[in-house]
């Protein structure tokens, strides 16, 4: 069908910013003000001509206000500096820290090689256990030899402990890591095939189906291929960030303890070329056939079933038949094909993924020089003497004065329009993370290059006029307040709010309040990815103390909200000098060894989702009651909802004593085999916390 052979009628602008709408509104207002005293509003009237020229100029402003957001942020080359504008790539901003059990499973599967699956169990309150603890059970790949050897197991448990410690959340800890036992089962049976496919390939697929049924591996997919297949960026980057590819929630198989041969037969029937399953059974280590497998009792969740492949030609296993006649197959070829399928399944986990393709999908823009102004006086008829043609030399002085008078009258309107365009040109700077500027750029004063002969109207020259206009605008415009509200918008995009009014009373005398407010919001936005992603993060107690980023997310956020200093939680007391916030996670002080708390009973409630936050008691704002109330309120508002904080203000002496205890505790915790010593120091820390609680009772 051919397209329409006519041009659709232009519809009025819904906001009334089209030419007809503006003209009608202008005439209505003129009539309202002057009635029938001034004019009959015919087209020949100079007042209507002026109105129409102004309306035309306003439609240009309305048009320039309708570009895409990216066009206002684009540089001269059309590129957008996303970091400068506090805008982030999907793979950076959508991903988050591990929260669920499946998040931790993905991290471990991604970070530790030669792992087929991993399961996590938590202590539950219903069971009367200490909460916040994780038990991790790991199934190693068949490629790992001597899995029962203590040294081999320690290599993997140490790796997993490091991954967990680097990604754990506040008031959570690792209770233990176990390598699950692999219990092998063989497969025995007779399967009828149609003979259209290679029997070696069919038999390999039967064994592979059994292996995946008993011990399914976790598939890892290419993110770019998933995106091309219909996944949204939000779905692809939801949850934790994995370096080796996308792991779907539904493919993180739960631990299973029961397997039925009837389920396996259903899978075998789906293999191309299989026509009938005459007999199929699992075979245990003693050669007994079983229709089902139950892992329980002594094995419980510490074991998994796996397939034992026939070791030699002629060994008992699955036999292929056609019309009652047995097929001869090469076990070597079957094993080669089986290994090929296994390799293909695991290949995606061996290559780190690049996300250049995500960057290429970031929005593009066109640079629009929206600040460039073309005077409406250029559109007036020549008879007005306003455009570049001016008036003829023969015109009388009175006529020339009238033209200049009208030029001056129009200048009031044009200066307002120029100011509007200049503000649009400054949108990129207004919403940027550049160093704070507390004033706009000097206003653009229209010169002869824009309006012919206009500079003759400036009695003291263009430079003085710029100063006069700037002074006039400064009485009405608080750029610092505008900048602060623009930054509030950026913060709101990420679900954050930075209210600094309560802190103003504690700033030093003479502090530029607006400048300080803007500077702190910019600093907060520069860390917005880390603040959002790691808001519930805990510090890594296994990490060396020479870093400066090993800090709980809550500690870092509190420091920024309150204008304080925060040192790495894992740092030494010397590195913590001058720091204002210390956070103690009670769960980390629980007993780990065989030692007893010297008769000091500590209930599980002391450890369950509790923290102690320590602030210095003085001098300066720390001694101010209002500041303390503000700090304590800020802690409660930003602490994860399931965690109960206790807040204390310590003098210099007790704070040094705490730092020494924490140093000793961290040192013993990082040393292997020092559980009893760690418990002894932890007991001293508990007594210290009880002591300050009693004093502040």
C-alpha positions in Angstrom: 0.0 0.0 0.0 1.3 3.4 -1.0 2.0 6.0 1.7 -0.3 9.0 2.1 0.1 11.6 -0.7 -0.5 14.6 1.6 1.3 16.4 4.5 -0.3 16.0 7.8 -1.6 19.3 9.3 0.7 20.7 11.9 -0.9 20.2 15.3 -0.8 22.9 18.0 1.9 22.5 20.6 0.3 21.1 23.8 2.1 23.6 25.9 1.0 26.5 23.8 4.6 27.3 22.6 3.8 27.2 18.8 3.6 30.4 16.9 -0.2 30.7 16.7 -0.6 29.8 20.4 2.0 32.4 21.5 0.5 35.1 19.2 -3.0 34.5 20.4 -1.9 34.6 24.1 0.1 37.8 23.4 -2.9 39.6 21.8 -5.1 38.4 24.6 -2.8 39.9 27.2 -2.5 43.2 25.2 -6.3 43.4 24.9 -6.7 42.7 28.6 -4.3 45.5 29.5 -5.4 48.2 26.9 -8.8 47.2 25.6 -9.8 49.1 22.5 -7.7 52.2 23.3 -4.5 51.2 21.6 -5.2 49.3 18.3 -7.5 47.2 16.3 -4.8 44.4 16.2 -4.7 44.3 12.5 -1.7 42.7 10.8 -0.4 46.1 9.6 -0.1 47.4 13.2 3.6 47.8 14.3 2.7 46.4 17.7 1.4 43.2 16.1 4.6 43.0 14.0 6.8 43.3 17.1 4.6 40.7 18.8 4.9 38.3 15.9 8.7 38.7 15.8 9.0 38.0 19.5 6.7 35.0 19.2 8.9 33.7 16.3 12.0 34.1 18.5 10.3 32.2 21.3 9.4 29.3 19.1 13.1 29.0 18.3 13.8 28.8 22.1 11.0 26.2 22.5 12.6 24.2 19.6 16.0 24.2 21.2 14.4 23.1 24.5 13.2 19.9 22.9 16.4 18.1 22.1 17.3 14.8 23.7 19.0 15.1 27.1 22.3 13.8 25.6 22.5 16.7 23.2 22.8 19.2 26.1 25.6 17.1 27.6 27.6 16.5 24.4 31.0 18.2 23.9 32.0 19.9 20.6 32.9 16.5 19.1 29.5 15.0 20.0 31.0 12.7 22.7 29.5 12.6 26.3 31.8 12.4 29.2 29.7 10.0 31.2 31.9 10.0 34.3 31.9 13.8 34.5 28.1 13.7 34.3 27.8 11.1 37.1 26.4 8.6 34.5 27.6 5.0 34.5 27.6 2.0 32.2 25.1 -0.8 32.9 27.7 -3.3 33.8 29.0 -0.9 36.5 25.8 0.5 38.0 23.4 -2.4 37.8 25.6 -5.0 39.5 25.6 -5.2 43.3 27.4 -7.0 46.1 26.5 -10.5 47.1 23.3 -10.6 49.0 21.6 -14.0 48.5 23.1 -17.5 48.7 23.0 -17.7 45.0 25.0 -14.5 44.7 27.8 -16.1 46.8 27.5 -19.3 44.8 28.1 -17.4 41.6 31.1 -15.5 43.0 32.8 -18.7 44.1 32.1 -20.6 40.9 33.4 -17.6 39.0 36.5 -17.0 41.1 37.8 -20.6 42.0 38.8 -22.9 39.2 37.9 -26.6 39.0 34.7 -26.4 40.9 31.5 -28.0 39.5 29.1 -26.8 42.1 28.8 -25.1 45.4 26.0 -25.0 48.0 25.5 -22.7 51.0 23.6 -23.3 54.2 22.9 -20.6 56.8 22.3 -20.9 60.5 18.7 -20.1 61.2 17.1 -18.5 64.2 14.4 -21.2 64.3 17.1 -23.8 64.9 18.3 -21.8 67.9 21.7 -21.2 66.2 23.9 -18.2 66.0 22.7 -16.2 63.0 24.7 -14.6 60.1 26.9 -17.7 59.6 27.4 -19.5 56.3 28.5 -23.1 55.7 29.9 -23.7 52.2 29.9 -27.1 50.6 32.0 -27.5 47.4 32.0 -30.1 44.7 35.4 -30.3 43.0 35.8 -31.2 39.4 36.8 -34.8 38.5 39.9 -33.2 37.1 41.2 -32.5 40.6 43.2 -35.6 41.7 43.6 -36.9 45.2 40.5 -35.0 46.5 40.7 -36.8 49.8 44.2 -35.5 50.5 44.3 -32.9 53.3 46.7 -30.7 51.4 44.6 -30.6 48.3 41.5 -29.9 50.3 43.2 -27.0 52.1 44.2 -25.3 48.9 40.6 -25.1 47.9 39.2 -24.2 51.3 41.7 -21.4 51.6 40.8 -20.0 48.2 37.1 -20.1 49.1 37.7 -18.5 52.5 39.5 -15.6 50.7 36.7 -15.1 48.2 34.1 -15.1 50.9 36.1 -12.7 53.2 36.5 -10.3 50.3 32.8 -10.3 49.6 31.1 -10.8 52.9 28.5 -8.4 54.3 28.2 -6.7 57.6 27.5 -9.0 60.5 28.0 -12.1 58.4 30.9 -14.6 58.5 32.0 -18.0 57.3 31.4 -20.9 59.7 33.3 -23.5 57.6 34.1 -25.0 54.2 33.7 -28.6 53.3 34.7 -30.5 50.2 31.9 -32.9 49.4 32.6 -36.6 48.8 32.0 -37.9 45.3 30.2 -41.3 45.4 30.6 -43.0 42.0 27.8 -45.0 40.4 28.1 -47.0 37.1 25.4 -47.4 34.5 24.3 -50.8 33.2 21.6 -51.5 30.7 20.5 -52.3 27.1 19.3 -49.6 24.7 17.7 -50.0 21.3 18.8 -47.5 18.6 17.7 -46.9 15.0 21.2 -47.0 13.4 21.0 -43.7 11.7 23.7 -42.1 13.9 27.1 -43.2 15.0 26.6 -45.6 17.9 29.8 -44.3 19.6 28.2 -40.8 19.6 24.9 -42.0 20.9 26.5 -44.0 23.7 28.6 -41.0 24.7 25.4 -38.9 24.9 23.8 -41.5 27.1 26.7 -41.4 29.5 26.8 -37.6 29.4 23.0 -37.4 30.1 23.5 -39.7 33.1 26.5 -37.6 34.3 24.5 -34.4 34.1 21.5 -36.0 35.8 23.6 -37.2 38.8 25.9 -34.2 39.0 24.7 -31.3 36.8 27.4 -28.7 36.1 26.6 -25.0 36.2 26.4 -23.4 32.8 28.2 -20.1 32.1 26.9 -18.1 29.1 28.4 -15.3 27.0 26.7 -12.0 28.1 26.8 -10.6 24.6 25.1 -13.7 23.1 22.5 -13.5 25.9 21.8 -9.9 25.0 21.5 -10.8 21.3 19.1 -13.5 22.3 16.7 -11.0 24.0 18.0 -10.5 27.5 17.8 -6.9 28.7 20.9 -5.2 30.1 19.1 -4.9 33.5 18.6 -8.7 33.6 22.1 -9.4 32.4 23.8 -7.3 35.0 21.4 -7.8 37.9 23.1 -9.3 40.9 26.9 -9.9 41.4 29.4 -9.2 38.7 31.1 -12.3 37.3 34.3 -12.1 35.2 33.7 -15.3 33.2 30.2 -14.9 32.0 26.5 -14.9 32.9 25.2 -17.5 35.3 21.4 -17.9 35.4 19.6 -18.3 38.7 17.6 -21.3 37.4 20.8 -23.1 36.5 22.2 -23.0 40.0 21.0 -26.5 40.8 20.2 -27.2 44.5 21.8 -30.2 46.2 19.9 -33.4 45.5 20.0 -36.6 47.6 17.6 -38.8 45.6 17.8 -40.0 42.0 15.4 -42.3 40.1 16.2 -44.5 37.1 12.8 -43.6 35.6 13.8 -39.9 35.4 17.1 -40.9 33.7 15.2 -43.1 31.2 13.1 -40.1 30.2 16.3 -38.2 29.5 17.8 -41.1 27.5 14.6 -41.3 25.3 15.2 -37.6 24.3 18.5 -38.5 22.7 18.3 -38.6 18.9 18.5 -42.2 17.6 17.2 -44.0 20.8 14.1 -46.0 20.1 13.8 -48.1 23.2 15.3 -48.6 26.7 15.1 -52.3 27.5 16.9 -52.1 30.7 18.8 -49.4 32.7 20.0 -49.4 36.3 22.5 -47.6 38.6 25.3 -49.8 39.8 27.0 -49.1 43.2 30.5 -49.8 44.2 29.7 -53.4 45.2 28.2 -54.2 41.8 24.6 -54.1 43.0 21.9 -52.7 40.6 19.7 -50.0 42.0 16.5 -48.3 40.6 17.1 -45.3 42.8 19.9 -43.6 44.7 19.4 -42.1 48.2 22.2 -40.1 49.7 21.5 -39.8 53.4 22.6 -40.9 56.8 26.3 -40.6 57.1 26.6 -38.9 53.7 23.9 -36.3 54.2 24.6 -33.1 52.2 28.4 -33.8 52.4 28.2 -36.1 49.4 27.2 -36.1 45.7 26.5 -38.9 43.3 28.6 -39.0 40.1 29.0 -41.3 37.1 31.8 -43.9 37.0 32.8 -44.3 33.4 33.7 -47.8 32.1 37.5 -48.2 32.5 38.3 -50.7 29.8 36.9 -52.4 26.6 34.3 -55.1 27.4 33.6 -53.7 30.8 30.1 -53.9 32.2 28.0 -50.9 31.1 25.3 -49.8 28.6 25.0 -52.0 25.5 23.5 -50.8 22.2 21.3 -53.0 20.1 19.3 -52.8 16.9 16.7 -55.5 16.1 18.2 -57.7 18.8 21.7 -57.4 17.4 24.4 -55.9 19.5 26.6 -53.1 18.3 30.3 -53.1 18.8 31.5 -49.7 20.0 35.0 -48.3 20.7 35.2 -47.3 24.4 38.1 -45.0 23.4 35.9 -43.2 20.8 33.0 -43.0 23.3 35.3 -41.5 25.9 36.7 -39.0 23.4 33.2 -37.8 22.4 32.2 -37.6 26.1 35.3 -35.5 26.8 34.4 -33.3 23.9 30.9 -32.6 25.2 32.4 -32.0 28.7 35.0 -29.6 27.3 32.4 -27.7 25.3 30.3 -27.3 28.4 33.2 -26.0 30.5 34.9 -23.9 27.8 32.8 -20.9 28.6 34.2 -20.8 32.1 37.8 -20.5 31.0 37.7 -17.1 29.2 37.3 -13.8 30.9 34.6 -11.7 29.3 35.1 -8.2 27.9 32.4 -5.6 28.1 33.6 -3.3 25.3 30.3 -4.0 23.5 28.4 -2.4 26.4 30.4 0.8 26.1 29.6 0.9 22.4 25.9 0.9 23.3 26.1 3.9 25.4 23.8 6.7 24.2 25.1 8.9 21.4 24.4 12.6 21.0 24.6 15.5 18.6 26.4 18.7 19.7 23.9 21.6 19.6 25.3 25.0 20.0 22.2 26.1 21.8 23.8 29.2 23.2 24.3 30.8 19.7 21.7 33.6 19.2 20.4 35.1 16.0 18.6 38.4 16.6 14.9 38.8 15.8 15.7 42.3 14.5 17.2 40.6 11.4 13.7 39.5 10.6 12.0 42.9 10.7 11.0 44.6 7.5 13.6 47.0 6.1 11.3 49.9 6.7 11.9 49.6 10.5 15.6 50.2 10.0 16.6 47.5 12.5 18.3 44.9 10.4 21.7 45.0 8.8 20.5 47.4 6.0 19.7 50.0 8.6 18.2 53.4 7.5 19.4 55.3 4.5 21.7 58.2 5.1 19.0 60.5 3.9 16.8 59.6 6.9 16.2 62.4 9.4 17.8 62.4 12.8 14.4 62.0 14.3 13.8 58.8 12.3 17.2 57.4 13.2 16.5 58.1 16.8 13.2 56.3 16.6 14.9 53.3 15.1 17.5 53.3 17.9 14.7 53.7 20.5 12.9 50.6 19.1 16.2 48.7 19.1 16.7 49.6 22.8 13.1 48.5 23.6 13.6 45.1 21.9 16.9 44.7 23.6 15.1 44.0 26.9 13.4 41.0 25.3 16.4 39.8 23.5 18.7 39.9 26.5 16.2 37.7 28.4 16.2 35.2 25.5 20.0 35.2 25.3 20.2 34.6 29.0 17.9 31.6 28.6 20.0 30.1 25.8 23.2 30.6 27.8 21.6 28.7 30.7 20.8 25.9 28.4 24.4 25.9 27.1 25.5 25.5 30.7 23.4 22.5 31.5 26.4 20.2 31.1 28.4 22.2 33.6 25.4 22.5 36.0 25.0 18.7 36.2 28.7 17.9 36.1 31.1 16.7 38.8 33.6 19.4 37.9 35.0 21.4 40.7 32.3 23.6 42.2 31.8 27.1 40.8 29.6 29.4 42.7 28.7 31.7 39.9 27.5 31.5 36.3 29.7 32.5 33.4 29.5 36.2 32.7 26.3 36.9 30.8 26.5 37.4 27.1 25.9 41.0 26.2 24.7 41.4 22.6 27.2 43.3 20.4 27.2 44.6 16.9 28.0 41.1 15.6 24.6 39.9 16.7 22.4 43.1 16.6 23.5 45.7 14.1 24.7 49.0 15.7 23.5 48.0 19.1 26.7 48.9 20.9 25.9 52.6 20.3 23.2 52.1 23.0 25.7 51.2 25.7 26.7 54.5 27.2 29.8 53.1 29.0 30.7 50.4 26.5 30.2 46.6 26.3 32.5 45.7 29.2 30.6 47.9 31.6 27.3 46.6 30.3 28.5 43.0 31.1 29.2 44.0 34.6 25.8 45.8 35.0 23.9 42.8 33.6 25.9 40.4 35.9 25.2 42.6 38.9 21.5 42.7 38.1 21.2 38.9 37.6 23.1 38.2 40.8 20.3 39.8 42.8 17.9 37.2 41.6 20.0 34.1 40.8 21.8 32.0 43.4 23.9 29.7 41.2 25.2 27.8 44.1 21.6 26.9 45.1 20.8 25.9 41.5 24.0 23.7 41.3 23.1 22.1 44.6 19.6 21.2 43.4 20.9 19.9 40.1 23.2 17.6 42.1 20.2 16.5 44.3 18.6 15.3 41.1 21.6 13.2 40.2 21.7 11.8 43.7 18.0 11.0 43.5 18.6 9.0 40.3 20.6 6.6 42.5 18.2 6.6 45.4 20.4 8.8 47.6 19.8 12.0 49.5 22.4 14.2 51.0 20.9 16.7 53.5 23.6 18.9 54.9 21.6 21.6 56.5 22.0 20.0 59.9 25.8 20.2 59.6 26.0 23.9 58.8 25.9 24.9 62.4 29.1 22.9 63.0 31.1 24.3 60.1 33.9 26.8 60.9 33.0 30.4 60.9 33.5 32.0 57.5 32.8 28.7 55.6 31.1 29.2 52.3 27.9 27.2 53.0 26.8 26.9 49.4 30.3 26.0 48.2 30.7 23.4 51.0 27.3 21.9 50.2 28.1 21.6 46.5 31.6 20.2 47.1 30.3 17.5 49.5 27.6 16.4 47.0 30.2 16.2 44.2 32.5 14.1 46.4 29.5 11.8 47.3 28.5 11.4 43.6 32.1 10.5 42.6 31.8 7.5 44.9 28.2 6.7 44.1 28.9 3.3 42.4 30.9 2.1 45.4 28.5 3.6 48.0 25.5 2.0 46.3 27.1 -1.4 45.5 28.9 -1.8 48.9 26.5 -0.1 51.3 26.2 -3.4 53.3 29.8 -4.5 52.8 32.0 -5.5 55.6 35.8 -5.2 55.7 38.1 -8.1 54.7 39.8 -9.3 57.8 42.2 -11.5 55.7 43.4 -8.7 53.6 46.8 -7.1 54.5 46.8 -3.8 56.2 48.8 -1.9 53.6 45.7 -1.0 51.6 43.5 2.0 52.1 40.2 0.7 50.7 39.5 -2.1 53.2 36.6 -0.4 54.9 33.0 -1.3 55.7 30.6 0.4 53.3 28.7 1.8 56.3 31.8 3.4 57.7 32.7 5.1 54.4 29.1 6.4 53.9 28.9 7.7 57.5 32.2 9.5 57.1 30.9 11.3 53.9 27.5 12.2 55.4 29.0 13.6 58.5 32.1 15.2 57.0 34.4 12.9 59.1 37.5 10.8 58.4 37.4 7.1 57.9 40.3 4.7 58.0 40.4 1.1 56.7 38.9 -1.2 59.3 41.7 -3.6 58.7 44.5 -1.0 59.2 46.9 -0.8 62.1 46.3 1.7 64.9 49.0 3.9 63.4 47.1 4.0 60.1 43.9 4.7 62.0 45.3 7.8 63.7 42.9 10.7 63.0 40.1 8.5 61.9 36.7 9.3 63.5 34.7 6.1 63.1 35.3 2.5 64.2 32.8 -0.3 63.7 32.9 -3.6 65.6 31.0 -6.6 64.2 30.0 -8.8 67.2 29.8 -11.9 65.0 33.5 -11.8 64.4 34.1 -12.0 68.2 32.4 -15.4 68.6 34.5 -18.2 70.0 36.2 -20.3 67.3 38.5 -22.6 69.2 38.1 -25.0 72.2 38.7 -22.2 74.8 36.0 -21.2 77.3 35.2 -17.6 78.0 36.7 -17.8 81.6 33.2 -18.0 83.0 31.9 -14.9 81.2 28.8 -16.1 79.6 27.9 -14.5 76.3 24.5 -15.2 74.8 24.0 -15.6 71.1 22.0 -12.4 71.1 25.2 -10.5 71.6 26.6 -11.8 68.3 23.4 -11.9 66.2 23.3 -8.9 63.7 24.8 -6.4 66.2 27.5 -3.8 65.7 29.2 -1.3 68.0 30.0 2.1 66.5 32.7 4.1 68.2 33.2 7.9 67.8 35.9 10.1 69.5 34.5 12.1 72.3 36.2 15.4 71.6 37.2 18.1 71.0 35.3 20.4 68.6 32.0 19.3 67.2 32.5 15.8 68.9 31.8 17.4 72.2 28.6 19.1 70.9 25.4 17.4 72.1 23.6 18.4 68.9 26.3 16.9 66.7 26.3 13.7 68.7 22.5 13.4 68.2 22.9 14.0 64.5 25.7 11.4 64.2 23.7 8.8 66.1 20.6 9.5 64.0 22.7 9.2 60.8 24.0 5.8 61.9 20.5 4.5 62.6 19.2 5.8 59.3 22.0 4.3 57.2 22.6 1.0 59.0 21.0 -2.0 57.3 17.6 -2.5 58.7 18.3 -6.0 60.2 21.4 -4.8 62.1 21.2 -3.2 65.6 23.8 -0.6 66.3 25.1 0.6 69.6 26.9 3.9 69.6 29.5 5.1 72.1 31.7 8.2 72.3 35.2 7.4 73.6 37.9 9.7 75.0 41.4 9.4 73.6 42.7 6.9 76.2 39.9 4.3 75.8 40.1 4.7 72.0 43.8 3.9 72.0 43.2 0.9 74.2 40.5 -0.3 71.7 42.9 0.2 68.7 45.6 -1.9 70.4 43.1 -4.7 71.1 41.8 -4.7 67.6 45.3 -4.8 66.2 46.2 -7.8 68.3 42.9 -9.5 67.3 43.4 -8.9 63.6 47.0 -10.2 63.8 45.9 -13.4 65.5 43.0 -13.9 63.1 45.2 -13.7 60.1 47.5 -16.3 61.5 46.5 -19.9 60.7 46.1 -22.1 63.7 45.6 -19.3 66.1 42.0 -19.8 67.1 42.5 -20.0 70.8 44.7 -16.9 70.8 42.1 -15.1 68.7 39.4 -16.2 71.2 41.4 -14.8 74.1 41.8 -11.4 72.4 38.1 -11.4 71.3 37.2 -12.0 74.9 39.1 -8.9 76.0 37.3 -6.9 73.3 33.9 -8.2 74.5 34.8 -7.2 78.1 35.9 -3.8 76.8 32.6 -3.3 75.0 30.7 -4.4 78.1 32.7 -2.0 80.2 31.9 1.1 78.0 28.3 0.0 77.8 28.1 -0.1 81.6 29.8 3.4 81.9 27.4 4.8 79.4 24.5 2.8 80.8 
